Amino acid sequence: MSCGLLLVNKPRGVRSAACVSLLRRHLGRGVKVGHGGTLDSTAEGLLILLVGTATRASDM
């Protein structure tokens, strides 16, 4: 996957950064991964993960 957008149902007790780290480990360290906004670790909800050149869209 060179670029893309993933929608993740983040459970309570998991940090947004942990979701990014997990995806980065699966895709490889050379792949840029980010999220569209932080969800509190006590919150459950939709987390937008951006991969590759799609990370540029997080500024919008």
DSSP file (Angstrom, degrees, kcal/mol; ACC not computed):
  #  RESIDUE AA STRUCTURE BP1 BP2  ACC     N-H-->O    O-->H-N    N-H-->O    O-->H-N    TCO  KAPPA ALPHA  PHI   PSI    X-CA   Y-CA   Z-CA
    1    1 A M              0   0    0      0, 0.0     3,-0.1     0, 0.0    51,-0.1   0.000 360.0 360.0 360.0 116.8    0.0    0.0    0.0
    2    2 A S        -     0   0    0      1,-0.3    51,-0.6    50,-0.1     2,-0.3   0.810 360.0  -7.3 -89.3 -32.0    1.7    3.2   -1.1
    3    3 A C  E    S+A   52   0A   0     49,-0.2    -1,-0.3    50,-0.1     2,-0.3  -0.982  77.5 121.5-157.5 155.5   -1.0    5.6    0.1
    4    4 A G  E     -A   51   0A   0     47,-1.9    47,-2.7    -2,-0.3     2,-0.4  -0.981  46.3-100.9 169.6-179.8   -4.5    5.4    1.5
    5    5 A L  E     -A   50   0A   0     -2,-0.3     2,-0.4    45,-0.2    45,-0.2  -0.998  26.5-167.3-132.2 130.4   -7.0    6.0    4.3
    6    6 A L  E     -A   49   0A   0     43,-3.1    43,-3.1    -2,-0.4     2,-0.6  -0.965  11.5-148.5-121.4 136.9   -8.1    3.5    6.9
    7    7 A L  E     -A   48   0A   0     -2,-0.4     2,-0.4    41,-0.2    41,-0.2  -0.924  21.3-172.5-105.2 121.6  -11.1    3.9    9.2
    8    8 A V  E     -A   47   0A   0     39,-2.6    39,-3.0    -2,-0.6     2,-1.2  -0.941  26.7-136.6-120.3 133.0  -10.5    2.2   12.5
    9    9 A N  E     -A   46   0A   0     -2,-0.4    37,-0.2    37,-0.2    -2,-0.0  -0.755  30.8-153.4 -84.7  96.8  -13.0    1.6   15.4
   10   10 A K  E     -A   45   0A   0     35,-2.8    35,-1.9    -2,-1.2     2,-0.1  -0.592   7.3-141.3 -77.2 123.4  -10.6    2.5   18.3
   11   11 A P    >   -     0   0    0      0, 0.0     3,-1.2     0, 0.0    32,-0.1  -0.365  29.5 -86.0 -79.2 163.8  -11.6    0.8   21.5
   12   12 A R  T 3  S+     0   0    0      1,-0.2    30,-0.2    30,-0.1    32,-0.1  -0.351 112.1  32.5 -63.3 147.4  -11.5    2.4   25.0
   13   13 A G  T 3  S+     0   0    0     28,-3.5     2,-0.5     1,-0.2    -1,-0.2   0.374  94.0 105.5  87.6  -5.3   -8.1    2.2   26.7
   14   14 A V    <   -     0   0    0     -3,-1.2    -1,-0.2    27,-0.4     2,-0.2  -0.925  65.7-133.3-110.6 131.3   -6.1    2.3   23.5
   15   15 A R     >  -     0   0    0     -2,-0.5     4,-1.4     1,-0.1     3,-0.3  -0.502  16.0-124.6 -80.4 151.4   -4.2    5.5   22.6
   16   16 A S  H  > S+     0   0    0     23,-0.6     4,-1.9     1,-0.2     3,-0.3   0.893 113.3  56.2 -58.9 -41.1   -4.3    6.9   19.0
   17   17 A A  H  > S+     0   0    0      1,-0.2     4,-2.5     2,-0.2    -1,-0.2   0.828 101.9  56.5 -62.3 -32.2   -0.5    6.7   18.9
   18   18 A A  H  > S+     0   0    0     -3,-0.3     4,-2.3     2,-0.2    -1,-0.2   0.873 105.3  51.2 -67.5 -36.8   -0.6    3.0   19.7
   19   19 A C  H  X S+     0   0    0     -4,-1.4     4,-2.1    -3,-0.3    -2,-0.2   0.912 111.2  48.0 -64.5 -42.6   -2.9    2.4   16.7
   20   20 A V  H  X S+     0   0    0     -4,-1.9     4,-2.6     1,-0.2    -2,-0.2   0.926 111.7  50.0 -63.0 -45.4   -0.4    4.3   14.4
   21   21 A S  H  X S+     0   0    0     -4,-2.5     4,-2.2     1,-0.2    -2,-0.2   0.895 109.4  51.2 -61.3 -41.9    2.5    2.3   15.8
   22   22 A L  H  X S+     0   0    0     -4,-2.3     4,-1.7     2,-0.2    -1,-0.2   0.928 112.6  45.1 -62.4 -46.0    0.7   -1.0   15.2
   23   23 A L  H  X S+     0   0    0     -4,-2.1     4,-2.3     1,-0.2     5,-0.2   0.904 111.0  53.9 -65.2 -40.7    0.0   -0.1   11.6
   24   24 A R  H  X S+     0   0    0     -4,-2.6     4,-2.2     1,-0.2     7,-0.2   0.887 107.1  51.8 -61.3 -39.4    3.5    1.2   11.1
   25   25 A R  H  < S+     0   0    0     -4,-2.2    -1,-0.2     1,-0.2    -2,-0.2   0.886 112.0  46.5 -63.9 -38.4    4.9   -2.1   12.4
   26   26 A H  H  < S+     0   0    0     -4,-1.7    -2,-0.2     1,-0.2    -1,-0.2   0.855 119.1  39.3 -72.9 -34.8    2.7   -4.1    9.9
   27   27 A L  H  < S-     0   0    0     -4,-2.3    -2,-0.2     1,-0.2    -1,-0.2   0.721 119.6-101.0 -88.1 -22.2    3.5   -1.9    6.9
   28   28 A G    ><  -     0   0    0     -4,-2.2     3,-1.6    -5,-0.2    -1,-0.2  -0.115  27.9 -89.1 110.6 148.8    7.2   -1.4    7.7
   29   29 A R  T 3  S+     0   0    0      1,-0.3    -1,-0.1    -4,-0.1    -4,-0.1   0.730 118.9  64.7 -65.1 -23.5    9.2    1.5    9.2
   30   30 A G  T 3  S+     0   0    0     -3,-0.1     2,-0.4    -6,-0.1    -1,-0.3   0.599  83.9  90.8 -77.0  -9.8    9.8    3.2    5.8
   31   31 A V  S <  S-     0   0    0     -3,-1.6     2,-0.4    -7,-0.2    -3,-0.1  -0.745  78.0-128.9 -93.0 129.8    6.0    3.9    5.3
   32   32 A K        +     0   0    0     -2,-0.4    20,-3.1     2,-0.0     2,-0.4  -0.622  32.4 177.9 -77.9 129.5    4.7    7.2    6.6
   33   33 A V  E     +B   51   0A   0     -2,-0.4     2,-0.3    18,-0.2    18,-0.2  -0.997   7.4 152.6-134.8 137.6    1.6    6.7    8.9
   34   34 A G  E     -B   50   0A   0     16,-2.3    16,-3.0    -2,-0.4     2,-0.3  -0.900  32.5-117.0-149.6 179.0   -0.4    9.3   10.8
   35   35 A H  E     -B   49   0A   0     -2,-0.3    14,-0.2    14,-0.3     3,-0.1  -0.899  17.3-128.3-125.7 157.8   -3.9   10.0   12.1
   36   36 A G  S    S-     0   0    0     12,-2.6     2,-0.2    -2,-0.3    13,-0.1   0.473  87.5 -19.3 -82.0  -3.0   -6.5   12.6   11.3
   37   37 A G  S    S-     0   0    0     11,-0.3     2,-0.3     2,-0.0    -1,-0.3  -0.695  73.7 -95.1 163.1 144.4   -7.0   13.6   14.9
   38   38 A T        -     0   0    0     -2,-0.2     2,-0.4    -3,-0.1   -23,-0.0  -0.555  27.5-156.7 -80.5 134.4   -6.4   12.3   18.4
   39   39 A L        -     0   0    0     -2,-0.3   -23,-0.6     4,-0.1     6,-0.1  -0.906  32.4-104.4-102.8 138.7   -9.1   10.5   20.3
   40   40 A D    >   -     0   0    0     -2,-0.4     3,-1.9     1,-0.1   -26,-0.2  -0.271  28.0-119.6 -57.2 146.0   -8.8   10.4   24.1
   41   41 A S  T 3  S+     0   0    0      1,-0.3   -28,-3.5   -28,-0.1   -27,-0.4   0.748 115.0  53.8 -64.9 -21.6   -7.6    7.1   25.4
   42   42 A T  T 3  S+     0   0    0    -30,-0.2     2,-0.3   -29,-0.2    -1,-0.3   0.480  96.7  88.7 -88.0  -2.1  -10.9    6.7   27.4
   43   43 A A    <   -     0   0    0     -3,-1.9     2,-0.4   -32,-0.1   -29,-0.3  -0.714  62.6-152.5 -98.9 147.0  -13.0    7.4   24.2
   44   44 A E        +     0   0    0     -2,-0.3     2,-0.3   -32,-0.1    -4,-0.1  -0.936  44.7  95.4-110.2 138.6  -14.2    4.8   21.8
   45   45 A G  E     -A   10   0A   0    -35,-1.9   -35,-2.8    -2,-0.4     2,-0.4  -0.990  69.9 -33.9 167.9-173.1  -14.8    5.9   18.2
   46   46 A L  E     -A    9   0A   0     -2,-0.3     2,-0.5   -37,-0.2   -37,-0.2  -0.582  45.7-169.4 -78.2 124.6  -13.7    6.3   14.6
   47   47 A L  E     -A    8   0A   0    -39,-3.0   -39,-2.6    -2,-0.4     2,-0.6  -0.973  13.9-143.4-116.1 125.7  -10.0    7.0   14.1
   48   48 A I  E     -A    7   0A   0     -2,-0.5   -12,-2.6   -11,-0.2     2,-0.5  -0.803  16.2-166.5 -91.8 119.2   -8.8    8.0   10.7
   49   49 A L  E     -AB   6  35A   0    -43,-3.1   -43,-3.1    -2,-0.6     2,-0.4  -0.911   3.2-158.0-107.8 133.3   -5.4    6.6    9.8
   50   50 A L  E     -AB   5  34A   0    -16,-3.0   -16,-2.3    -2,-0.5     2,-0.4  -0.896   4.9-161.0-113.8 139.5   -3.5    8.0    6.8
   51   51 A V  E >   -AB   4  33A   0    -47,-2.7   -47,-1.9    -2,-0.4     3,-1.5  -0.958  49.8 -29.5-125.7 137.9   -0.8    6.1    4.9
   52   52 A G  E >  S-A    3   0A   0    -20,-3.1     3,-1.9    -2,-0.4   -49,-0.2  -0.321 128.2  -2.9  65.1-135.7    2.0    7.4    2.6
   53   53 A T  G >  S+     0   0    0    -51,-0.6     3,-1.4     1,-0.3    -1,-0.3   0.662 121.9  76.2 -67.0 -15.0    1.2   10.5    0.6
   54   54 A A  G X  S+     0   0    0     -3,-1.5     3,-1.7     1,-0.3    -1,-0.3   0.688  75.2  78.9 -68.0 -17.0   -2.3   10.6    2.0
   55   55 A T  G X  S+     0   0    0     -3,-1.9     3,-1.4     1,-0.3    -1,-0.3   0.754  79.6  69.7 -63.2 -21.9   -0.8   11.9    5.3
   56   56 A R  G X  S+     0   0    0     -3,-1.4     3,-1.1     1,-0.3    -1,-0.3   0.761  87.2  66.2 -64.6 -24.0   -0.6   15.3    3.6
   57   57 A A  G X  S+     0   0    0     -3,-1.7     3,-1.5     1,-0.2    -1,-0.3   0.624  78.4  81.8 -73.5 -12.8   -4.5   15.4    3.8
   58   58 A S  G <  S+     0   0    0     -3,-1.4    -1,-0.2     1,-0.3    -2,-0.1   0.714  82.5  63.4 -68.0 -18.0   -4.3   15.7    7.6
   59   59 A D  G <         0   0    0     -3,-1.1    -1,-0.3     1,-0.2    -2,-0.2   0.672 360.0 360.0 -75.6 -17.0   -3.7   19.4    7.3
   60   60 A M    <         0   0    0     -3,-1.5    -1,-0.2    -4,-0.2    -2,-0.2   0.466 360.0 360.0 -84.1 360.0   -7.1   19.9    5.7
